Amino acid sequence: MEVTRSIAEWADSLLEFRRAQGFSGEKYGLYLRSFVSYCNREFPESSEVTAAAVNGWLDEEAEKGFPGAMPEKATVTRTLGKYILAFGGSAYVLPREQYRTRVRYTPHVFSDGELAALFDEIDKAAVARPCQQAVKGAYSVLFRLIYTCGLRPQEGRLAMARDVDFSAGTLFIRKSKFHSKRVVGLSAQMLELLAKYKRRLDRIVPNSTYLFPKRDGQPVGKHGLADYFRDRWLATSGRLHDGPAPRARVYDLRHRFASTVLQRWMDEGREMYVMLPFLRAYMGHSEMSSTLYYVHLLPENMRRSAKVDWAKLNAIVPEVGS
């Protein structure tokens, strides 16, 4: 007879089983709890570890960077699935060969030319192509907001209309990773663009909860946003590159933002040891290691800059690369 438990109950049982075997593994427990949290958030009605849950969580984790951690994260889901099956439950077990392709992903840092061509394509499509957005041209504003503020994709698509403070020139981020709220500044151009967009939104969807609602009032889904961006990037890349297009995701706009800020600070001769905590706070990183990850996206000649002792900087945060 099949045993039915919630995913959280299975995860607690697995951790207890591992402790009984002599394993401690704080990081293992952290990954497992993160997976459970994802399942509860994205599949609240399901009590089963499904392929969609496993693949969705691994995709989300891959977007955070740190590709070296992906095999361990994938193993956590495999162990949980096999544990559930061993004790009479039903679960999906990720094939070993499938997650290996995830480990090799390298963020694409857009060049200036690519970025300009991409936004030109987004602008044309946002006006010409029918979509689910309540306000025509909303994607032009949404993707620019994600890029210019270095937002996570979900922070942009779930932004609430009331959280833009036009007098202060800020956006309050409440739907953030780890439920950590923060305020980000808006450039003058982004603020002007948002003000024009907000006037259209107020006419079309008075008292809208979300800043970028679909016609049904709900925010665009993460897969819908990703698919739209991918299609626009493929159309752009087809004009710019010979052969297959480099893989790029919405999240790579955030990578480009961070690498641009770091490069500007280096050009200005800023003291990186002093400036990095500001970037960490602005981007909403819980650990400095997440901020330092962007150092490795800089061109090789920038990383060799005599202005910064990167080895010394990395040594400040031992978990980098682990």
C-alpha positions as CSV (number, residue, x, y, z in Angstrom):
1,M,0.0,0.0,0.0
2,E,1.3,3.4,-0.9
3,V,2.3,5.6,2.0
4,T,1.1,9.2,1.8
5,R,2.9,12.0,3.6
6,S,3.6,15.7,2.8
7,I,6.9,16.6,1.1
8,A,7.9,18.4,4.3
9,E,7.2,15.3,6.4
10,W,9.3,13.1,4.0
11,A,12.1,15.6,4.1
12,D,12.1,15.7,8.0
13,S,12.1,11.9,8.0
14,L,15.0,11.8,5.6
15,L,17.1,14.2,7.7
16,E,16.3,12.2,10.8
17,F,17.4,9.0,9.0
18,R,20.6,10.6,7.9
19,R,21.3,11.9,11.5
20,A,20.8,8.4,12.8
21,Q,23.4,7.2,10.3
22,G,25.9,9.7,11.6
23,F,25.6,12.4,8.9
24,S,25.3,16.1,10.0
25,G,25.4,18.0,6.7
26,E,24.1,21.5,7.5
27,K,24.3,22.4,3.8
28,Y,22.4,19.3,2.9
29,G,19.6,20.2,5.2
30,L,19.6,23.8,3.8
31,Y,19.2,22.5,0.2
32,L,16.5,20.1,1.3
33,R,14.6,22.8,3.1
34,S,14.9,25.1,0.1
35,F,13.4,22.4,-2.1
36,V,10.5,21.9,0.3
37,S,9.9,25.6,0.4
38,Y,9.9,25.7,-3.4
39,C,7.4,22.9,-3.6
40,N,5.1,24.6,-1.0
41,R,5.3,27.8,-3.0
42,E,4.9,26.6,-6.5
43,F,2.9,23.4,-6.0
44,P,0.9,24.0,-2.8
45,E,-1.8,21.4,-3.7
46,S,0.7,18.6,-4.4
47,S,2.0,16.2,-1.7
48,E,4.3,14.3,-4.2
49,V,7.8,15.0,-5.4
50,T,7.2,15.5,-9.2
51,A,9.5,16.0,-12.2
52,A,8.1,19.5,-12.5
53,A,9.0,20.3,-8.9
54,V,12.5,18.9,-9.2
55,N,13.3,20.5,-12.5
56,G,11.7,23.8,-11.5
57,W,13.7,24.0,-8.3
58,L,17.0,23.1,-10.1
59,D,16.3,25.7,-12.7
60,E,15.7,28.3,-10.0
61,E,18.9,27.3,-8.2
62,A,20.9,27.4,-11.4
63,E,19.9,31.0,-11.9
64,K,21.6,31.9,-8.7
65,G,25.0,31.0,-10.1
66,F,27.5,28.7,-8.3
67,P,27.3,25.9,-10.8
68,G,29.7,23.9,-8.7
69,A,26.9,23.4,-6.1
70,M,24.4,22.0,-8.7
71,P,25.5,18.3,-8.5
72,E,25.0,18.4,-4.7
73,K,21.6,20.1,-5.0
74,A,20.6,17.5,-7.7
75,T,21.7,14.7,-5.4
76,V,19.6,16.0,-2.6
77,T,16.5,15.6,-4.8
78,R,17.6,12.2,-6.0
79,T,18.1,11.0,-2.4
80,L,14.8,12.3,-1.3
81,G,13.0,10.6,-4.2
82,K,14.8,7.3,-3.6
83,Y,14.1,7.5,0.1
84,I,10.3,8.1,-0.5
85,L,10.2,5.1,-2.9
86,A,12.1,2.9,-0.5
87,F,9.5,3.6,2.2
88,G,6.4,3.0,0.1
89,G,5.7,6.5,-1.3
90,S,5.6,7.8,-4.8
91,A,8.2,10.2,-6.1
92,Y,10.2,11.3,-9.2
93,V,13.9,10.4,-9.2
94,L,16.0,12.7,-11.3
95,P,18.2,10.7,-13.8
96,R,21.9,11.3,-13.3
97,E,22.5,12.2,-16.9
98,Q,19.8,14.9,-16.9
99,Y,21.2,17.2,-14.2
100,R,24.7,17.2,-15.6
101,T,23.7,19.4,-18.4
102,R,22.5,22.0,-15.9
103,V,25.9,22.2,-14.2
104,R,27.6,23.6,-17.3
105,Y,25.5,26.7,-17.7
106,T,27.5,29.9,-17.9
107,P,25.6,33.2,-17.6
108,H,25.6,35.3,-20.8
109,V,26.8,38.8,-20.2
110,F,25.3,40.9,-23.0
111,S,27.5,43.2,-25.0
112,D,26.4,46.8,-25.5
113,G,25.4,45.9,-29.0
114,E,23.5,42.8,-28.0
115,L,21.6,44.7,-25.3
116,A,20.6,47.6,-27.6
117,A,19.4,45.2,-30.3
118,L,17.6,43.1,-27.7
119,F,15.6,46.0,-26.3
120,D,14.8,47.2,-29.8
121,E,13.4,43.7,-30.6
122,I,11.4,43.7,-27.3
123,D,10.0,47.2,-28.1
124,K,8.9,46.2,-31.6
125,A,7.3,43.0,-30.4
126,A,5.7,44.6,-27.3
127,V,3.7,46.9,-29.6
128,A,3.1,44.7,-32.6
129,R,2.4,41.3,-31.1
130,P,-0.7,40.4,-29.0
131,C,0.1,39.3,-25.5
132,Q,-1.6,38.7,-22.2
133,Q,-0.4,42.0,-20.7
134,A,-3.2,44.4,-19.8
135,V,-1.1,47.4,-21.0
136,K,0.3,47.2,-24.5
137,G,4.1,47.7,-24.4
138,A,4.3,46.5,-20.8
139,Y,7.2,44.2,-21.5
140,S,9.4,47.1,-22.7
141,V,9.0,48.7,-19.3
142,L,9.3,45.4,-17.3
143,F,12.5,44.2,-18.9
144,R,14.1,47.6,-18.6
145,L,13.1,47.7,-14.9
146,I,14.7,44.3,-14.3
147,Y,17.9,45.4,-16.1
148,T,18.4,49.0,-14.8
149,C,17.6,47.9,-11.1
150,G,19.4,44.6,-11.3
151,L,16.2,42.8,-10.2
152,R,15.6,39.1,-10.0
153,P,12.9,38.2,-12.7
154,Q,10.3,37.4,-10.0
155,E,10.9,40.8,-8.3
156,G,10.0,42.5,-11.5
157,R,7.0,40.5,-12.5
158,L,5.6,40.5,-9.0
159,A,6.2,44.2,-8.3
160,M,3.1,45.9,-6.9
161,A,1.7,49.2,-8.3
162,R,1.7,50.9,-4.9
163,D,5.3,50.2,-4.3
164,V,6.7,52.7,-6.7
165,D,7.4,56.0,-4.9
166,F,7.6,58.6,-7.6
167,S,8.5,61.4,-5.2
168,A,11.5,59.5,-3.7
169,G,12.4,57.8,-7.0
170,T,12.4,54.3,-5.5
171,L,10.8,50.9,-5.8
172,F,10.0,48.8,-2.7
173,I,10.8,45.1,-3.3
174,R,8.6,42.9,-1.1
175,K,8.4,39.7,-3.2
176,S,12.0,38.8,-2.8
177,K,14.1,35.8,-2.2
178,F,14.3,34.6,1.4
179,H,11.4,37.1,2.0
180,S,14.0,39.9,2.5
181,K,12.5,43.2,1.6
182,R,14.5,46.1,0.3
183,V,14.3,49.5,-1.6
184,V,16.0,50.1,-4.9
185,G,16.7,53.4,-6.5
186,L,15.3,54.3,-10.0
187,S,17.3,56.3,-12.6
188,A,15.7,59.4,-13.9
189,Q,15.0,57.8,-17.3
190,M,13.5,54.7,-15.7
191,L,11.3,56.9,-13.4
192,E,10.0,58.8,-16.3
193,L,9.3,55.6,-18.3
194,L,7.5,54.2,-15.3
195,A,5.4,57.3,-14.8
196,K,4.2,57.2,-18.4
197,Y,3.4,53.5,-18.1
198,K,1.6,54.0,-14.7
199,R,-0.7,56.6,-16.2
200,R,-1.7,54.1,-18.9
201,L,-2.1,51.4,-16.3
202,D,-4.4,53.5,-14.2
203,R,-6.6,54.2,-17.1
204,I,-6.8,50.6,-18.2
205,V,-6.8,48.8,-14.9
206,P,-7.8,51.2,-12.1
207,N,-6.5,50.2,-8.7
208,S,-4.4,47.4,-10.1
209,T,-2.6,45.4,-7.4
210,Y,0.3,44.5,-9.7
211,L,2.5,46.9,-11.6
212,F,2.6,44.6,-14.7
213,P,-0.8,42.7,-14.6
214,K,-2.2,40.5,-17.3
215,R,-5.7,41.1,-18.6
216,D,-7.0,38.9,-15.8
217,G,-5.3,41.1,-13.2
218,Q,-2.7,38.5,-12.2
219,P,1.0,38.9,-12.7
220,V,2.7,37.3,-15.7
221,G,3.9,33.8,-14.8
222,K,7.6,33.0,-14.7
223,H,7.4,30.6,-17.6
224,G,5.5,33.1,-19.7
225,L,8.1,35.8,-19.0
226,A,11.0,33.4,-19.7
227,D,9.4,32.2,-23.0
228,Y,8.7,35.7,-24.2
229,F,12.3,36.8,-23.4
230,R,13.8,33.7,-25.1
231,D,11.8,34.3,-28.3
232,R,12.9,37.9,-28.5
233,W,16.5,36.9,-27.8
234,L,16.5,34.2,-30.5
235,A,15.1,36.8,-33.0
236,T,17.8,39.3,-31.9
237,S,20.7,36.8,-31.9
238,G,19.7,35.5,-35.4
239,R,20.5,38.9,-36.8
240,L,23.7,39.4,-34.8
241,H,25.4,35.9,-34.7
242,D,26.2,33.2,-37.2
243,G,25.3,29.8,-36.0
244,P,23.4,28.9,-32.8
245,A,22.4,31.7,-30.5
246,P,24.2,31.9,-27.2
247,R,21.8,30.8,-24.4
248,A,20.5,33.7,-22.5
249,R,17.8,34.1,-19.8
250,V,15.9,37.0,-18.2
251,Y,18.2,36.5,-15.2
252,D,21.2,37.5,-17.3
253,L,20.0,41.1,-17.4
254,R,20.7,41.1,-13.6
255,H,24.2,39.6,-14.3
256,R,24.8,42.4,-16.9
257,F,23.7,45.0,-14.4
258,A,26.1,43.7,-11.7
259,S,29.1,43.4,-14.0
260,T,28.5,46.9,-15.4
261,V,28.4,48.4,-11.9
262,L,31.7,46.6,-11.0
263,Q,33.4,47.6,-14.2
264,R,32.3,51.3,-13.7
265,W,33.7,51.3,-10.1
266,M,37.0,49.9,-11.4
267,D,37.1,52.5,-14.1
268,E,36.5,55.2,-11.5
269,G,39.2,53.8,-9.2
270,R,36.8,53.0,-6.4
271,E,37.9,51.0,-3.4
272,M,36.2,47.7,-4.1
273,Y,36.5,46.4,-0.5
274,V,34.3,49.4,0.5
275,M,31.9,49.4,-2.5
276,L,30.9,45.7,-2.6
277,P,28.7,45.7,0.5
278,F,26.6,48.5,-1.2
279,L,26.1,46.2,-4.3
280,R,25.3,43.3,-2.0
281,A,22.6,45.4,-0.2
282,Y,21.2,46.8,-3.4
283,M,20.8,43.4,-5.1
284,G,19.4,41.8,-2.0
285,H,22.1,39.1,-1.5
286,S,22.0,37.3,1.8
287,E,25.8,36.5,1.6
288,M,28.7,38.4,0.2
289,S,29.7,35.3,-1.7
290,S,26.7,35.8,-4.0
291,T,28.0,39.3,-4.8
292,L,31.5,38.2,-5.4
293,Y,30.2,35.7,-7.9
294,Y,29.8,38.6,-10.4
295,V,33.6,39.2,-10.3
296,H,34.0,36.0,-12.3
297,L,31.7,37.3,-15.0
298,L,34.0,40.3,-15.7
299,P,36.3,40.0,-18.8
300,E,39.6,38.4,-18.0
301,N,41.6,41.6,-18.5
302,M,39.3,43.3,-15.9
303,R,39.9,40.6,-13.4
304,R,43.6,41.1,-13.8
305,S,43.4,44.7,-12.9
306,A,46.2,45.9,-10.6
307,K,43.6,48.1,-8.8
308,V,42.1,45.1,-7.1
309,D,43.6,42.2,-5.3
310,W,40.9,39.7,-6.1
311,A,42.6,36.8,-4.3
312,K,42.6,38.9,-1.1
313,L,39.0,39.9,-1.7
314,N,37.9,36.3,-2.3
315,A,39.7,35.3,0.9
316,I,37.3,37.5,2.9
317,V,34.5,35.1,2.1
318,P,35.8,31.5,2.3
319,E,32.6,30.0,0.9
320,V,33.2,31.5,-2.5
321,G,33.6,28.6,-5.0
322,S,32.5,26.0,-2.5
